[in-house]
């Protein structure tokens, strides 16, 4: 039977094979990971849909495969799991066209590949679509590409080979004024602080995506940031009182992030025109509140999984969703749709000790909330009996918004309402 690339999200039409986890002839179990893949959104794995033996790999590492296309052949035995249902994502505005082994968005794969490869003449040497794309972006000629030695099977040129060649070529231009005639892997440079030698590090794929996304956001939206100081005494007291019992009951940590997401959802109900995006000259007011939360990964990269339908969840539901998404984000187990369709974002700068910040909007959203470190401060406390001095845990929050469609008055009112929900948090509730 053929194993095909499943639908991974409404906007994903192809994947890049980054690593095979099984070899031809290996026995595989149903739902066992066969191959690691990368999309333009997230890295993931594809699992087998049956028990059996991997007979043939139809693609090599670094090859690009269309969604719905077969990537391996398996000699199946026993029960075969059904493929994932081919239906549009419920939150999608635009339905995805049905894809098959030979079509992507209504175009034949061969036609798409031909259009993609037509600027590189044919050769007896095979180049994957990914390598061809890199070559085209870097302006490499066909003769130059043919001169690069490969480390793949049958001297095939891999993604790493061409990236190292480009890196070496750029270093050669900087130091000698011309490029190296042939590809040579650069020697690793150990930084020496006594001589001032630098170390060249190639951006990984995720960092390149982040860089391009940030540049696009700044070029698209005029960013404005407003700040407010919030007394979160009630939240801190509630968490201290419940974190141990919550850990014992659910086996999960009780953090501040779900409380912040709940407050964002409540404030959006009061000011729905913050939960928007732009489509040309039209403003899309989203009916669902999908809060993206920035998660730092072990490799120092960043990913933003989305808590979908936050406005329809109670606090416990948000807590469990946040913990699940955070854990799977750090273990590279997220699906593409789980980082898609966000309508507003939250970044917790305080987890790194930062007092406050001005984050960049996650396009095509119109706003992002930042919360800073919780610090004990001497503050003036207003009571019915008069003002008094006290020590309170205080946090500085900010909202960065797209000034094309959100004015300062709306941004300020929303931020103030968000702060009120935090300060008025019900610290008697149980979970």
C-alpha positions in Angstrom: 0.0 0.0 0.0 1.0 3.6 -0.6 1.7 5.9 2.4 0.7 9.5 1.4 1.5 12.9 3.0 -1.7 13.7 5.0 -3.3 17.1 5.1 -1.4 19.1 7.7 -3.3 22.4 7.5 -5.3 24.6 5.2 -2.3 26.5 3.9 0.1 23.6 3.6 0.4 22.2 0.1 3.9 20.6 0.3 6.4 19.3 2.8 10.2 18.8 2.9 11.5 15.5 4.1 14.2 16.3 6.6 14.9 12.9 8.1 13.9 9.3 7.5 13.4 7.4 10.8 13.1 4.0 9.2 15.1 2.2 6.5 13.9 0.0 3.7 13.2 -3.5 5.0 12.5 -2.3 8.6 9.3 -3.5 10.3 7.0 -0.6 11.3 4.1 -0.5 13.6 0.8 1.3 13.1 1.1 5.0 14.3 4.9 4.7 14.5 6.8 7.7 13.1 8.3 7.0 9.7 9.8 10.3 8.6 10.4 13.8 9.9 9.1 16.6 7.7 9.2 20.4 7.6 6.6 22.9 6.4 6.7 26.7 6.2 5.0 26.7 9.6 6.3 23.9 11.8 8.3 20.7 11.9 6.4 17.5 12.4 6.4 13.7 11.8 4.3 11.4 9.6 3.3 8.1 11.1 2.5 4.7 9.4 -1.2 3.8 9.0 -0.5 0.1 9.2 1.7 -2.6 10.6 4.1 -4.1 8.1 7.5 -3.7 6.4 8.8 -0.5 4.7 9.4 -1.7 1.1 10.5 1.4 -0.6 11.2 5.1 0.0 9.9 7.1 -2.9 11.7 10.3 -1.8 15.1 11.1 -0.2 15.9 13.6 2.5 15.6 17.2 1.4 13.1 16.3 -1.3 9.8 18.3 -1.5 6.6 16.2 -1.6 3.1 17.5 -2.3 0.3 16.9 0.2 -1.7 13.8 -0.9 1.3 12.4 -2.8 2.7 8.9 -1.9 6.1 9.1 -0.2 6.7 5.4 0.7 5.4 1.9 0.0 4.7 -0.5 2.8 3.9 -4.2 2.8 0.9 -4.0 5.1 -0.4 -6.7 7.5 -3.4 -6.7 9.8 -5.8 -3.7 10.2 -5.1 -0.6 8.2 -6.0 2.7 9.8 -8.2 5.1 7.7 -6.6 8.2 6.4 -7.3 11.5 8.1 -10.7 12.9 6.9 -10.3 15.3 4.0 -12.3 18.2 5.2 -11.7 22.0 5.4 -10.7 23.5 8.7 -13.7 24.8 10.5 -12.0 28.1 11.2 -10.9 28.6 7.7 -12.3 31.4 5.6 -11.2 29.9 2.3 -11.9 26.2 1.7 -8.9 24.2 0.4 -9.3 22.5 -2.9 -9.2 18.7 -2.9 -5.8 17.3 -3.5 -4.7 14.0 -4.8 -1.4 12.3 -5.7 -1.1 14.3 -8.9 -2.7 17.7 -8.0 -2.1 20.6 -5.7 -4.6 23.4 -5.7 -5.9 22.4 -9.0 -2.5 22.2 -10.8 -0.7 19.0 -11.7 2.4 18.4 -9.6 4.4 17.9 -12.8 3.4 21.2 -14.2 4.2 23.0 -10.9 7.6 21.3 -10.8 8.3 22.2 -14.4 7.5 25.8 -13.8 9.7 25.7 -10.7 12.6 24.1 -12.4 12.5 25.7 -15.9 15.2 28.3 -15.0 17.7 25.5 -14.3 18.7 23.5 -17.4 18.4 19.8 -17.4 21.3 17.7 -16.1 22.3 14.1 -15.7 22.7 15.0 -12.0 19.5 15.1 -9.9 18.7 18.2 -7.9 15.8 18.3 -5.5 13.3 21.2 -5.7 14.6 22.5 -2.4 18.1 22.7 -3.7 16.9 24.3 -7.0 15.0 26.9 -5.0 18.1 27.8 -2.9 20.3 28.0 -6.0 17.8 30.3 -7.7 17.5 32.5 -4.7 21.3 32.7 -4.4 21.8 33.4 -8.1 23.9 30.3 -8.7 24.5 29.3 -12.4 24.0 25.8 -13.6 27.7 25.3 -14.2 28.5 26.5 -10.7 25.8 24.2 -9.2 27.3 21.3 -11.1 30.7 22.0 -9.6 29.5 21.7 -6.0 30.3 18.3 -4.5 27.5 16.5 -2.7 27.4 14.4 0.5 24.1 12.6 -0.3 23.6 9.2 -1.8 25.3 8.9 -5.2 27.0 12.3 -4.6 23.6 14.0 -4.5 23.6 17.6 -3.4 21.8 18.1 -0.1 20.4 21.3 1.5 23.3 21.4 3.9 25.8 21.1 1.0 24.5 24.0 -0.9 24.0 26.2 2.2 27.7 25.5 3.2 28.8 26.3 -0.3 26.9 29.6 -0.3 28.3 30.4 3.2 31.9 29.7 2.0 31.3 31.7 -1.2 30.2 34.7 0.8 33.2 34.5 3.2 35.4 34.3 0.1 33.9 37.4 -1.3 34.3 39.3 1.9 38.0 38.3 2.3 39.3 38.1 -1.3 36.8 40.0 -3.4 35.7 37.0 -5.4 34.0 33.7 -4.8 35.6 30.3 -4.4 35.5 28.4 -7.7 34.5 25.1 -6.0 32.6 24.1 -2.9 34.6 23.4 0.2 33.1 22.9 3.6 34.3 25.8 5.9 36.4 24.8 8.8 34.7 25.4 12.1 36.0 28.6 13.7 36.4 28.5 17.4 35.9 32.0 18.8 39.0 33.4 20.4 38.3 36.4 22.5 42.0 37.3 22.6 42.3 37.6 18.9 38.8 38.8 18.1 38.0 36.0 15.7 34.3 35.6 14.9 32.3 32.4 14.4 30.0 32.1 11.4 26.7 30.3 12.2 24.1 29.6 9.5 20.5 30.4 10.4 18.4 27.3 10.8 15.1 27.1 8.9 12.9 28.2 11.8 15.1 31.2 12.5 14.9 32.2 8.8 11.1 32.0 8.9 11.0 34.1 12.1 13.3 36.7 10.6 11.2 37.1 7.4 8.0 37.2 9.4 9.3 40.0 11.7 10.5 42.1 8.8 7.2 41.7 7.0 5.3 42.7 10.1 7.3 45.9 10.6 7.0 46.8 6.9 3.2 46.1 7.0 1.9 47.7 10.2 2.6 51.0 11.9 3.4 49.8 15.4 2.2 51.7 18.5 2.7 50.5 22.1 0.8 51.5 25.3 1.7 50.5 28.9 -0.2 50.0 32.1 0.8 48.9 35.6 -1.2 46.1 37.2 -1.6 45.0 40.8 -1.9 41.2 40.6 -2.0 40.4 44.3 -5.2 38.4 44.0 -3.8 36.2 41.2 -0.5 35.6 43.1 -2.4 34.6 46.2 -4.7 32.3 44.3 -1.8 30.5 42.5 0.1 30.0 45.7 -2.9 28.5 47.4 -3.8 26.1 44.5 -0.5 25.2 42.7 0.4 22.2 44.9 -3.1 20.7 44.9 -3.5 21.3 41.1 -0.1 19.5 40.5 -1.3 16.5 42.6 -4.7 16.3 41.0 -3.8 16.8 37.3 -0.1 16.2 37.2 0.5 19.6 35.6 1.9 23.0 36.6 -0.3 25.9 37.4 1.1 29.0 35.7 0.0 32.6 35.2 -0.4 32.3 31.4 -3.9 30.8 31.4 -5.1 33.6 33.7 -3.7 36.2 31.3 -5.4 34.5 28.3 -8.7 34.4 30.1 -8.4 38.1 30.8 -7.6 38.8 27.2 -10.7 36.9 26.1 -12.9 38.8 28.5 -11.5 42.1 27.4 -12.2 41.2 23.7 -15.8 40.6 24.5 -16.0 44.2 25.7 -13.9 45.5 22.8 -14.3 43.1 19.9 -12.7 45.6 17.4 -9.3 44.6 18.8 -9.9 41.0 17.6 -9.5 41.9 13.9 -7.3 41.7 10.8 -7.1 43.4 7.5 -8.0 42.1 4.0 -7.2 44.8 1.6 -9.5 47.7 2.5 -11.8 45.5 4.6 -11.6 44.8 8.3 -12.3 41.3 9.4 -13.9 41.1 12.8 -13.2 37.6 14.0 -16.1 35.8 15.8 -13.7 33.4 17.5 -11.1 34.4 20.1 -7.9 32.5 19.2 -5.1 33.6 21.5 -1.5 32.8 20.3 1.1 32.4 23.1 4.8 32.8 22.4 6.8 29.7 23.6 10.6 29.7 23.7 12.1 26.5 22.4 15.2 24.7 23.7 17.2 25.8 20.6 16.4 29.4 21.4 13.9 29.7 18.6 10.3 30.8 19.1 7.0 29.4 18.2 3.4 30.6 18.8 0.9 27.9 19.3 -2.7 29.0 19.4 -5.4 28.4 22.1 -8.4 28.2 19.8 -11.8 29.3 21.0 -10.4 30.8 24.2 -13.6 32.8 24.7 -15.6 29.6 25.0 -13.4 27.9 27.6 -13.4 28.1 31.4 -10.2 28.7 33.2 -9.5 24.9 33.7 -10.0 24.3 29.9 -7.5 27.1 29.1 -5.0 25.8 31.7 -5.1 22.3 30.1 -4.8 23.7 26.6 -1.9 25.9 27.5 0.0 23.1 29.2 -0.6 20.7 26.4 0.4 23.1 23.6 3.5 24.2 25.6 4.7 20.7 26.2 4.2 19.6 22.6 5.8 22.8 21.2 9.0 22.1 23.2 9.0 18.4 22.0 8.4 19.4 18.3 4.9 17.7 18.3 2.7 20.5 17.1 0.5 20.3 14.0 0.6 23.2 11.5 -3.1 24.2 12.3 -2.1 24.5 16.0 0.0 27.5 15.2 -2.4 28.9 12.7 -5.6 31.1 12.7 -4.6 33.2 15.8 -6.5 36.4 16.2 -4.4 38.1 18.9 -1.2 37.1 20.7 0.3 37.1 24.2 4.0 37.1 25.0 5.2 36.6 28.6 8.4 38.6 28.8 8.5 38.3 32.6 9.5 34.6 32.4 12.9 35.9 31.4 13.0 38.6 34.0 12.2 41.4 31.5 10.3 44.3 33.1 8.4 45.4 30.0 8.6 45.3 26.2 7.3 46.4 22.8 6.7 43.1 20.9 6.2 42.9 17.1 2.7 42.1 15.9 2.2 38.5 14.6 0.7 39.2 11.2 -2.1 39.2 10.1 -3.3 40.0 13.6 -3.7 43.6 14.7 -2.5 43.4 18.4 -0.2 41.6 20.7 -0.2 41.8 24.6 3.1 41.6 26.6 3.3 41.0 30.3 6.5 41.7 32.2 8.2 40.4 35.3 6.2 40.4 38.6 8.0 42.7 41.1 7.1 43.7 44.6 6.7 47.4 44.9 5.7 50.0 47.4 2.3 51.4 46.2 -0.5 53.6 47.3 -3.6 51.5 48.1 -6.9 53.2 47.9 -9.5 52.1 50.5 -12.8 53.3 51.8 -11.0 54.5 55.0 -8.5 56.4 52.9 -5.2 55.9 51.2 -2.4 53.8 52.6 1.1 52.6 51.7 1.6 48.8 51.1 3.8 46.3 49.3 2.2 44.6 46.3 3.2 42.3 43.5 3.1 44.6 40.4 3.4 43.8 36.7 3.8 46.1 33.7 1.6 45.1 30.7 1.7 46.5 27.2 -0.3 46.3 24.0 1.3 46.8 20.6 -1.3 47.4 18.0 -1.6 48.2 14.3 -2.3 51.9 14.1 -4.0 51.5 10.7 -7.1 50.0 12.2 -6.7 50.5 16.0 -6.5 54.0 17.4 -4.9 54.9 20.7 -8.2 55.4 22.4 -9.4 51.8 21.6 -6.0 50.3 22.4 -5.9 52.2 25.7 -9.4 51.2 26.7 -8.7 47.6 25.9 -5.5 47.5 27.9 -7.2 49.2 30.9 -10.1 46.6 30.7 -7.5 43.8 30.6 -5.8 45.2 33.7 -9.2 45.4 35.5 -9.9 41.8 34.9 -6.5 40.8 36.3 -6.9 43.1 39.4 -10.5 41.9 40.0 -9.6 38.2 39.6 -11.7 35.9 41.8 -9.2 34.4 44.1 -11.8 32.2 45.9 -12.5 30.0 42.8 -11.4 26.4 42.8 -10.3 24.3 39.8 
